[in-house]
């Protein structure tokens, strides 16, 4: 039976057993993810010393029980690679214990003597409490020990005020773009600009798409025009068009002129439509196939990790050319249908030609009813001449249905998602 709260220093030396009762080694430390806020850090796993004296990393998902006398692991392979701490990680015993902290409420200095880890409702483990000893003069050992909430102390978080951009980049590595965007929102301007300058263009483009309109404009104006144009080229066309639409016309035109013609052309087409119509919401780069394409070809396109899940739910079939605006639009094929058919079959034989289409001038209310009526996450936008112009995804609809500035409010109220560092699954 796993205890509800376990102090890490007291776990050191506990035997570790596999699911069959075989002894694997003993606990030497716990690994936590550094954060950019003051929320409790996630426990990534345990450092286990094998009988050969080699230390390995065991993810917390593998831990089934922490008892007073032993730790038990679940069934599965153990990565025997030697443990090496990553830049966005810290060792509880090796680094957090004896660290000086400040107890905010009492205004007193203390040192950390132990850290308690505890499970959350999502089955993650976090460092929820710290055992601290008050410091009196230069001798800490005479102080009283007390257990406090993680949020009650300062000095252990990776805050933007006292860390360089290089360290922040290490923490942001592997985080979802939306979480990086929310974390950037909380940083001081100077530190935010340093991080933006250090991010490579593709990564920054992903983050830009998750920023609020205010943050987008601020950071875009921080960049020089050439790099700003490069970022817009790397963004999804619909998101880039939304951003350009928020800028003064002269500024927008200058950025479009700096972009490569083949990159700016779809943005110019999107900017013709109001942002609250299907034409303004759509992406001009859905998955489009010729009617003689096979199921295997369609699934290969769907498997592309760069294709967002919503767009991957449906492929569209059209006569050449297959770049938007396409030749005559024939219909769509749902992903579930592709999965049920032999790889050699042609997509032309399974086209859904009856699914209703959206017109580029369809207002937001009509687009919303479309998705509600057909239970879809992606739908085609077709003009009066039967040319496929693009596709609207449900996430774009939600972006426009939510109140203006919702990303700013989400960043302020949802700190857990704002700076969550990914869980490491190996040592």
C-alpha positions in Angstrom: 0.0 0.0 0.0 1.5 3.3 -1.0 1.7 6.0 1.6 -0.2 9.3 1.0 3.0 11.3 1.7 6.6 10.1 1.8 9.7 12.0 2.8 12.4 11.4 0.3 15.4 11.5 2.8 13.6 8.7 4.7 13.3 6.7 1.5 17.0 6.6 0.9 18.3 3.1 1.3 14.9 1.4 1.0 15.0 -1.8 -1.0 13.4 -1.8 -4.5 11.6 -5.0 -5.6 10.2 -6.0 -9.0 6.7 -7.4 -9.4 7.9 -11.0 -8.9 9.6 -10.1 -5.6 13.1 -10.1 -6.9 15.3 -7.4 -5.3 16.5 -4.9 -7.9 18.5 -2.4 -5.7 17.9 0.4 -3.3 16.6 4.0 -3.4 19.3 6.8 -3.6 17.3 9.9 -4.6 14.3 11.3 -6.3 14.3 13.4 -9.5 12.0 16.4 -9.9 11.4 18.8 -12.8 12.4 22.4 -12.3 9.6 24.9 -12.9 9.3 28.6 -13.9 6.6 29.3 -11.3 6.1 28.6 -7.6 3.9 25.6 -7.9 5.0 22.2 -6.5 7.5 20.5 -8.9 6.5 17.2 -10.5 8.4 14.1 -9.4 9.7 12.5 -12.5 11.1 9.3 -11.0 13.6 7.7 -8.6 17.3 7.0 -8.7 17.9 3.4 -7.9 21.3 1.9 -7.2 21.6 -1.6 -8.6 23.5 -4.4 -6.8 26.3 -3.6 -9.3 26.5 -0.1 -7.9 25.3 1.4 -11.1 22.5 4.0 -10.7 19.6 4.1 -13.0 16.4 6.1 -13.5 13.0 4.6 -12.8 9.9 6.7 -13.8 7.2 7.2 -11.2 4.7 5.5 -13.4 6.6 2.3 -12.8 6.2 2.6 -9.0 3.2 0.7 -7.7 3.8 0.9 -3.9 6.0 2.8 -1.5 5.9 1.1 1.9 7.8 1.8 5.1 10.3 -0.9 4.3 10.4 -1.2 0.5 9.4 0.2 -2.9 7.7 -2.1 -5.5 7.8 -1.6 -9.3 5.3 -2.7 -11.9 5.8 -5.2 -14.7 8.0 -4.0 -17.5 11.5 -3.5 -18.7 13.9 -1.4 -16.7 16.2 0.9 -18.6 19.6 0.0 -17.3 21.4 3.0 -18.8 23.4 4.9 -16.3 21.4 7.8 -14.8 22.4 11.3 -15.9 20.6 14.4 -14.7 19.2 16.6 -17.4 19.3 20.4 -17.4 15.7 20.8 -16.4 15.9 18.4 -13.5 17.0 18.5 -9.9 17.8 15.8 -7.3 15.9 16.1 -4.0 18.6 14.7 -1.8 21.5 15.8 -3.9 20.5 19.4 -4.5 17.4 20.5 -2.6 18.3 19.3 0.9 20.4 21.9 2.8 19.3 24.6 0.3 18.6 28.0 1.9 15.0 29.2 1.5 12.9 32.0 2.8 9.6 31.4 4.6 7.5 34.2 3.2 4.8 34.4 5.9 7.2 34.5 8.8 9.9 36.4 7.0 12.5 34.0 8.3 15.4 32.3 6.7 15.6 28.5 6.8 17.2 25.5 5.2 15.5 22.4 3.7 16.1 19.2 5.7 13.6 17.0 3.8 11.0 17.0 1.1 7.7 15.2 1.1 6.4 13.7 -2.2 2.7 12.9 -2.6 0.4 11.7 -5.4 -2.2 13.9 -7.1 -5.6 13.0 -8.5 -4.0 12.6 -11.9 -1.6 10.0 -10.5 1.4 12.3 -10.8 3.6 12.8 -7.8 4.7 16.3 -6.7 6.8 17.7 -3.9 4.0 19.1 -1.9 5.7 19.9 1.4 9.1 20.7 2.7 10.6 20.1 6.1 12.6 23.2 7.0 14.8 24.2 9.9 14.9 27.8 10.9 18.2 29.4 10.9 19.3 31.4 13.9 22.5 33.3 13.2 25.0 31.1 11.4 24.0 27.9 13.1 21.0 26.2 11.5 21.0 23.0 13.5 19.7 24.8 16.6 16.6 26.0 14.8 13.2 24.4 15.0 12.1 21.9 12.3 8.6 22.4 10.8 6.8 21.1 7.7 5.4 23.8 5.4 3.7 23.9 2.0 5.9 24.2 -1.0 4.3 27.5 -1.8 5.2 28.9 1.6 8.9 29.1 0.8 10.8 31.0 -1.9 14.2 30.4 -3.4 13.7 27.0 -5.0 11.9 27.9 -8.2 13.4 28.7 -11.5 12.1 32.2 -11.9 12.7 34.5 -14.8 14.0 37.2 -12.5 17.2 35.4 -11.4 17.9 32.9 -14.2 19.4 33.3 -17.6 17.7 32.5 -20.9 19.9 29.5 -21.4 18.6 27.8 -18.2 15.0 28.7 -19.2 15.4 27.2 -22.6 16.5 23.9 -20.9 13.4 23.9 -18.9 11.2 24.7 -21.9 12.7 21.9 -23.9 10.1 19.3 -24.7 7.2 21.4 -23.2 4.1 21.9 -25.3 4.0 25.1 -27.2 0.9 26.3 -25.3 2.7 25.8 -22.0 5.8 27.7 -23.2 3.6 30.5 -24.4 1.8 30.7 -21.0 5.2 30.7 -19.2 6.5 33.4 -21.4 3.5 35.5 -20.5 4.6 35.4 -16.9 8.2 36.4 -17.5 9.6 40.0 -17.1 9.9 41.7 -20.5 13.7 41.6 -20.6 13.8 37.9 -19.9 11.0 37.2 -22.3 12.9 39.0 -25.1 16.1 37.0 -24.3 14.2 33.7 -24.6 12.5 34.7 -27.8 15.8 35.8 -29.3 17.3 32.4 -28.4 14.5 30.2 -29.7 14.9 28.8 -33.3 12.4 30.0 -35.8 10.3 26.8 -36.1 9.9 26.5 -32.3 9.2 30.2 -31.9 6.5 30.0 -34.6 4.8 27.1 -32.7 4.8 29.2 -29.5 3.6 32.4 -31.3 0.5 30.5 -32.4 -0.4 29.9 -28.7 0.2 33.5 -27.5 -2.5 36.0 -26.8 -3.0 38.8 -29.4 -1.3 41.3 -27.1 1.8 39.1 -26.6 2.0 38.4 -30.3 2.0 42.0 -31.2 4.5 42.9 -28.5 7.0 40.1 -29.4 6.6 40.6 -33.2 7.5 44.2 -32.8 10.5 43.2 -30.7 11.8 41.2 -33.7 13.4 42.9 -36.7 11.3 42.8 -39.8 13.3 40.0 -41.5 13.0 37.6 -38.7 9.4 38.5 -38.1 8.7 37.6 -41.7 10.5 34.2 -41.2 8.4 33.5 -38.2 5.2 34.2 -40.1 6.4 31.8 -42.9 6.9 29.1 -40.3 3.4 29.6 -38.7 0.3 27.8 -39.9 -1.2 30.1 -42.6 -4.5 30.7 -40.8 -2.7 31.8 -37.6 -0.3 33.9 -39.5 -3.1 35.6 -41.3 -4.9 36.3 -38.0 -1.8 37.9 -36.6 -1.3 40.1 -39.7 -4.9 41.1 -39.6 -4.3 42.6 -36.1 -1.4 44.8 -37.3 -1.6 48.2 -39.0 -2.0 47.8 -42.8 1.4 49.4 -43.5 3.2 47.0 -41.1 1.3 44.0 -42.5 2.1 44.9 -46.1 5.8 45.3 -45.3 6.0 41.9 -43.7 4.1 40.3 -46.6 6.6 41.9 -49.0 9.5 40.3 -47.1 8.0 36.8 -47.2 8.7 34.4 -50.0 5.9 34.8 -52.7 4.7 31.2 -52.3 4.4 31.7 -48.6 2.7 35.1 -48.7 0.2 34.1 -51.4 -2.1 32.0 -49.2 -2.0 34.6 -46.5 -3.1 37.3 -48.9 -6.0 35.0 -50.0 -7.0 34.5 -46.3 -6.8 38.2 -45.6 -9.6 38.9 -48.2 -12.1 37.3 -45.8 -13.4 38.6 -42.5 -11.9 36.9 -39.6 -15.3 35.7 -38.4 -16.2 33.8 -41.6 -15.3 30.3 -42.8 -12.8 31.9 -45.2 -11.1 33.8 -42.4 -11.1 30.8 -40.1 -9.9 28.1 -42.6 -6.4 26.8 -43.2 -5.4 26.6 -46.9 -3.3 23.5 -46.3 -5.6 20.5 -45.5 -4.7 17.0 -46.6 -5.7 16.9 -50.3 -5.4 13.8 -52.6 -6.1 13.0 -56.2 -8.9 10.4 -56.8 -6.3 7.9 -58.0 -4.5 8.0 -54.7 -4.5 4.8 -52.6 -5.5 4.3 -49.0 -1.9 3.6 -48.2 -0.9 7.0 -49.6 -3.7 8.7 -47.6 -2.6 7.0 -44.3 1.0 8.0 -45.0 -0.1 11.7 -45.2 -2.2 11.3 -42.0 0.7 9.8 -40.1 2.8 12.9 -40.7 3.5 14.2 -37.1 3.4 17.8 -38.3 -0.2 17.5 -39.3 -2.5 18.7 -36.4 -4.9 16.0 -35.1 -8.0 17.8 -36.3 -6.7 18.1 -39.8 -5.6 14.5 -39.8 -9.2 13.3 -39.1 -10.2 13.8 -42.8 -8.6 13.8 -46.2 -10.1 15.7 -49.1 -10.3 14.4 -52.7 -10.1 16.8 -55.7 -9.1 16.9 -59.3 -5.7 18.5 -60.0 -4.3 20.8 -59.0 -4.3 19.6 -55.4 -3.0 22.9 -54.0 -5.7 25.3 -52.9 -7.7 26.5 -54.7 -8.0 23.0 -56.1 -9.5 21.6 -59.2 -13.1 20.3 -58.9 -13.8 19.1 -55.4 -15.1 15.5 -55.2 -15.6 15.0 -51.5 -13.9 13.8 -48.4 -12.8 10.5 -46.8 -13.0 10.1 -43.0 -10.0 8.7 -41.2 -12.1 5.8 -39.7 -13.1 4.8 -43.2 -9.4 4.7 -44.3 -8.5 2.5 -41.4 -11.2 -0.1 -42.4 -10.2 -0.4 -46.1 -7.3 -2.4 -47.7 -4.2 -0.3 -48.4 -4.4 -0.9 -52.1 -7.9 0.5 -52.6 -8.4 3.9 -54.2 -9.8 6.8 -52.2 -12.1 7.6 -55.1 -14.1 4.5 -54.2 -14.9 5.7 -50.7 -15.5 9.4 -51.1 -18.2 11.0 -49.0 -19.7 13.4 -51.6 -22.8 14.1 -49.5 -21.2 15.9 -46.6 -22.3 19.5 -46.5 -19.7 22.1 -47.4 -19.0 25.5 -45.9 -18.9 28.6 -48.1 -16.0 31.0 -47.5 -18.5 33.8 -46.7 -20.4 31.6 -44.1 -20.5 33.6 -40.8 -19.1 32.2 -37.5 -22.6 31.3 -36.2 -23.3 29.2 -39.3 -19.8 27.5 -39.0 -20.5 26.7 -35.4 -23.9 25.1 -36.2 -22.1 23.1 -39.0 -19.8 21.4 -36.5 -22.5 20.9 -34.0 -24.8 19.3 -36.6 -22.3 16.9 -38.1 -20.2 16.1 -35.1 -17.0 16.8 -36.9 -13.6 18.4 -36.0 -12.8 19.4 -39.5 -14.9 20.5 -42.5 -14.3 21.7 -46.1 -14.6 25.2 -47.4 -15.7 25.2 -51.1 -16.4 28.2 -53.4 -19.2 28.6 -55.9 -17.1 26.9 -58.7 -16.5 23.7 -56.7 -12.9 24.6 -55.8 -11.7 23.5 -52.4 -10.3 26.6 -50.7 -9.3 25.1 -47.4 -10.7 23.5 -44.2 -11.9 24.8 -40.9 -11.0 22.9 -37.7 -13.0 23.1 -34.5 -10.1 24.6 -32.5 -10.1 27.6 -34.8 -13.8 28.0 -34.2 -13.3 27.8 -30.4 -10.6 30.5 -30.6 -13.1 32.9 -32.1 -16.0 31.9 -29.8 -14.0 32.5 -26.6 -13.9 36.1 -25.3 -11.1 38.3 -26.5 -8.0 37.9 -24.3 -8.9 34.5 -23.1 -5.3 33.3 -23.4 -4.1 36.0 -21.0 -6.7 35.0 -18.4 -5.9 31.3 -18.9 -2.3 32.0 -18.2 -3.1 33.9 -15.0 -5.5 31.3 -13.6 -4.1 28.0 -14.7 -0.5 27.9 -13.5 -0.3 24.2 -13.5 -0.6 24.1 -17.3 1.3 27.3 -17.8 4.7 25.9 -16.8 4.4 22.2 -16.5 7.6 20.5 -17.5 7.3 17.3 -19.4 7.7 14.0 -17.5 10.9 12.3 -18.4 10.4 8.6 -19.2 14.0 7.5 -19.2 17.2 8.3 -17.3 
